[in-house]
Amino acid sequence: MTIEANTRLSGLKFAVGFASHSQAVVSEAANNLGDALGSFVTIIGTRLSQKKNGPAPSLQPLFSMSALKLWPDPSRVCFTRKKST
């Protein structure tokens, strides 16, 4: 109901804003449209979070592997020195 009301209100404000050349009213229409989008995202997020698909997957291996790639083991790093001739 809130999404529908915000969308209709936004459409009405856009029409009035363009007809009266009022940037303030058009801006308010965009604000109402953003509120409708925020409500939609909230509803979708709530529905997705209520699904029961078992335990959430662990992201620990992903982060530990990326850390190993970024910071190699110091014991395996070999620094060589160029000999001057």
Secondary structure, DSSP 8 states (H G I E B T S, - for coil): -HHHHHHHHHHHHHHHHHHHT-HHHHHHHHHHHHHHHHHHHHHHHHHHHT---SS----HHHHHHHHHHHS--GGG---------
